Amino acid sequence: MQEVLTGATEPVLSVRNLTVRLPGGADRENAIQDISFDIGPREIVCIVGESGSGKSVTAQAVMGLLPKRDLVVTGGETLLQGEDTAKATIRRLRELRGTRMGMIFQEPMTALNPVQRVGQQIAEVLEIHTDLPAVEQRKRVLEIMRAVQLPDPDLMIDAYPHQLSGGQRQRIMIAAALILDPALLIADEPTTALDVTTQAQILRLIKEMQSRRNTGVMFITHDFGVVSEIADRVVVMQHGRVVEQGTRDEVLRRPREAYTKMLVAAVPSLVPPKRAPVEGKVALEAKHLSKVYGKRTFFNRKARIVKAAQDVNFQIRKGETLGIVGESGSGKTTVARCVARLIEPSDGEILIETVNVAHLPERDLRPYRRDIQIVFQDPYRSLNPRRTVGQSIIEGPINFGMTYEKAQEKARELMGLVGLSPDALDRYPHQFSGGQRQRICIARALAMGPTLLIADEAVSALDVSVQAQVLELLDNIRKQFDLAVLFITHDLRVAAQICDRIAVMKNGVVVEHGTTAEVFRNPQHEYTKALFDAAPGRDFGVQQSVA
Amino acid sequence: MATIDAAPPVPRRRSVWSTVLRNPSVLFGGSIALFMLIIAILAPVLGTRDPAEINPSARNQKPGYTATVRDDEGKRVQVKYHLGTDSLGRDIYSRVIYGARVSLIVGITVAIIAVFIGLIIGMIAGYVRWLDGIIMRFMDGLMAIPEILLAIALVSLSRAGLPAVVIAIVIPQIPRVVRLVRSVVLSIREEPYVESAITVGTPTPTLLFRHVLPNTTAPLIVQGTFICASAILVEAILSFLGIGIPPEVPTWGNIMAEGRTYFRILPHNILYPGIALALAVLAINMLGDGLRDTLDPRFAKRF
C-alpha cells in the first residue's frame, strides 16, 4: 500500500461505475447509477446537485456508511488508494476511517457528543488508531487545534461543544477528521448551516489544510457560490447520475449539458439589475420598532435580556420589495414577526395608512390581519398536514365572511395563478413537492387580498432551480397586485435580484439602508462590506452577468 | 407560466389502524380486554347464581362444592359453586364475573372524564399565557399528593358509592392529562401552519379545535388506556380498604377484602378476583404500550 501512496499522480479516490440500489417502492430503481469520477491528491472535487440527486449517498458509499438494509451497492467499486471500500469488511472500514479518510458533516452540533469535552473527541481518533500515550495525544490534539486556528487551544481543549460557536465546532470536526492526515477528506455540506462570514472562514481553512497536507477532498454542496470558491473540478449529479464533470471553469463558464446550463443560469447574480424607483403609496411604515425578550422579575432578577430588534424604521410602498438582510440572530425574523403581529413589539409603531397596529389587542387587530400576510421558510411545516390544500386556502376568506362557493372559486383561480392545477385543491400537502407547497402558501396569502406580503426566508429551503421559479412568481404577483413585499433573507444573491431597497441588520440594529444598487455598489458600513466579502463565489456572479 | 401538476401521490402509507392491529401487544392486550368486556356484558348469562345471594348452609366452601338449594318455586336443585363460596355463602364465580362490570365501568368512565377535563384545562393552559402559570402550579400541587391518599380523602368527603369513587379517582389523574395536552399545544402553536392560521384571522377557539386539537388525539388515546388501568387498580384498592363501593356490591376489591380473614385456609377467596384484576390491568397496559409505540412513536419510552 505504501507504494500507492507515493505515486503522486495516482488518484486518492477512484469511483468506478458505482451503482447503489434503492429499496422497492421508491421513485427510481437506483439511488446512484453507474457513476465514475476520480479525486487526486491535493485536489478538491465538488459534487453538486439538487436534493435527491444522490450526492450524499455517494459519500456514504465511499465511507461504507450506507444503511445496510435499504441501500445496497450492486455494482462498481470505490477505490480508496486502490482498496475497494465497498467490499471492505466492517473491521477494515473502521481502520480506514480516520486514518485514510476523514469526514465532516453539515450539522456540527449533532455530529459532536454534547457531554464530552471537544479535546477528548479529537483524541478519540488517536486512541482508536494509535498507541500514543495520553500526554502525547494531548500534545497532538493541541497541535491540530492550533492548525485549524481555534483561539486559545489550551483552554478550548477542555470545553464542551455547547460552549463553542457553530464555526468553532466545525473547526473541531475538521481537526478530528484531519489529525491522522487521511488521504481523503469527505465534506458533506460542511458550511450549509453556517453564516456567510463563518462559511468564508471555514472554506478558507479547508483549502489551506488540504493543500498543506496533500489531502484529496470530496466536497458535497448544492451552492454554486461555494463551488466557484473552492473547487478544482466539479461533478454535476442529477437523479443519481453524473450529468457532467470537468474543471471548475469548464463546468461553470462553459457548461455543455442542458441541465448544468439551467442550474448555472438559475443561480442569482450578485449584481443587482437596474430598477426604477417605486413611487406608489406607502403601504406600511415601521417607526422605532423594538422587541425585547426576557424580563427581570421578582423571582428572576438576573434574567438575560435580549434586544432582538432595536429602533427599526422603514417604509414600504405599494409595488415595492424591501429586503431585510442579515445573518442568524440579526433580528430580521423578529422584525417580520412583529410586522405580521405574530408577536407584539415591545415598543414603536407599525402604521397601516394612519392606524398604529403595533399594540392592538387581537380583537381590534382582526380587520387588519387581511392586510399583512406571511409566507414562511419551511414548506413542510407551513401547511396543516391533516387538511387539504383547498381547505387551507379558503380558511382565511371564510373567516372574513366569504361564502364557501365563492371562496372555492377564488381558490381555483389562485391555484392557476401560482402555476398549479386547480384540480389539485382536494389533495393533501404531502402530495406536493417543496416548491409546490411554497406556491400554495403564496396562494393562501393572496386569497386574503393583502397589501403587504412578508416572505420570511421563503425560498431558502428550496433547490436553486425551484428557487428561481418561486422568485419569479413572487415578482409577478407583486406587479400584478401592486403588492408591497417585505423580503427577509440571509442570501445576498437572492436579495440582489428581487429587492428594490435593502436594510442590513446586525444584532437587532439596522446598520445600513438604501436602494439595492447603492448598497451593492458602495456599501458604507463595515459589516455590510464584510458580508459582501464573505459571499462565496463573488466573481462567479459577475462573470455570469457579463456573459 | 406553465401549469405544474401535483406530484403523483406518494406511495400510500399503510392505514394507521392496520399498523396498529399488527402490533403484538395491541393484539394480545386488546383481545384480553375485549374478552373481559364481553364477560362483563354477559354477566347475567354467565353467572350461575345471583352474586348477592347468601346461602348460610354453604359458607366457606372450596371450589367445586355442590349444594342442594330450593329455587323460587320451592323445587330442590343442585348448585355447583365453581370457585367456592365466601364467609356468607355467596358464589365467588358469579361475584368475580359481576365484578368485571364495576371495574370496567370505573376504568372507562374515569378515563373518559379525566381525558375530557384534562384536555380542556390543558388547552387553556397551553394557549392562554397568563393562565398557564396559575393552572400548572395548581396541577403540580395536586400531583404532589399521592394518588391513593388523595382518592381516600375525596371519598371520605361524601357518601361511598360509584359516583364518589369515580370522582375521587378522576381528580388525581387530571394533572397528568393536563401536562400532556399542554406540552403538545405548546409545541404545535409554534408550527408555521398555526401561525399562518393566525395571520388569516382564524378566531382562537376555531384555531384550537381545527389545528391544535387533532394533534392531541394519538397521545390522549394512549394516556387514556393507562388511566383506565390505573383507575381499575385504585378502585380495587379503595374497595379492599373498605372505603370504596359498598361491600354488598360485587367488586374485585370487595371480594378480596371479604376473603382476607380466612385467606390462609381458603386462598381462593383472594386468588380468583386477584387473577381477574391482574389480568385486566395487564391487558389494558399492554394495549396502551402497543398503541403508544404505533400511534405515537415520539412518546415511546417516555413514561
Chai-1 contact restraints between the chains, C-beta under 6 A:
chainA,res_idxA,chainB,res_idxB,connection_type,confidence,min_distance_angstrom,max_distance_angstrom,comment,restraint_id
A,G25,B,P11,contact,1.0,0.0,6.0,A-B,restraint_1
A,A340,B,T199,contact,1.0,0.0,6.0,A-B,restraint_2
A,L342,B,E195,contact,1.0,0.0,6.0,A-B,restraint_3
A,R366,B,G201,contact,1.0,0.0,6.0,A-B,restraint_4
A,R369,B,G201,contact,1.0,0.0,6.0,A-B,restraint_5
A,Q373,B,T199,contact,1.0,0.0,6.0,A-B,restraint_6
A,I374,B,T199,contact,1.0,0.0,6.0,A-B,restraint_7
A,F376,B,P192,contact,1.0,0.0,6.0,A-B,restraint_8
A,R381,B,E191,contact,1.0,0.0,6.0,A-B,restraint_9
A,R381,B,P192,contact,1.0,0.0,6.0,A-B,restraint_10
A,S382,B,P192,contact,1.0,0.0,6.0,A-B,restraint_11
A,S382,B,Y193,contact,1.0,0.0,6.0,A-B,restraint_12
A,S382,B,S196,contact,1.0,0.0,6.0,A-B,restraint_13
A,L383,B,Y193,contact,1.0,0.0,6.0,A-B,restraint_14
A,N384,B,Y193,contact,1.0,0.0,6.0,A-B,restraint_15
A,N384,B,H211,contact,1.0,0.0,6.0,A-B,restraint_16
A,R386,B,P214,contact,1.0,0.0,6.0,A-B,restraint_17
A,E395,B,V200,contact,1.0,0.0,6.0,A-B,restraint_18
A,G396,B,V200,contact,1.0,0.0,6.0,A-B,restraint_19
A,N399,B,G201,contact,1.0,0.0,6.0,A-B,restraint_20
A,N399,B,T202,contact,1.0,0.0,6.0,A-B,restraint_21
A,G419,B,M1,contact,1.0,0.0,6.0,A-B,restraint_22
A,G419,B,I4,contact,1.0,0.0,6.0,A-B,restraint_23
A,L420,B,I4,contact,1.0,0.0,6.0,A-B,restraint_24
A,S421,B,T3,contact,1.0,0.0,6.0,A-B,restraint_25
A,S421,B,D5,contact,1.0,0.0,6.0,A-B,restraint_26
A,A424,B,A6,contact,1.0,0.0,6.0,A-B,restraint_27
A,R427,B,A6,contact,1.0,0.0,6.0,A-B,restraint_28
A,H430,B,V10,contact,1.0,0.0,6.0,A-B,restraint_29
A,Q431,B,A6,contact,1.0,0.0,6.0,A-B,restraint_30
A,Q431,B,P9,contact,1.0,0.0,6.0,A-B,restraint_31
A,F432,B,A6,contact,1.0,0.0,6.0,A-B,restraint_32
A,F432,B,A7,contact,1.0,0.0,6.0,A-B,restraint_33
A,S433,B,A7,contact,1.0,0.0,6.0,A-B,restraint_34
A,M448,B,V200,contact,1.0,0.0,6.0,A-B,restraint_35
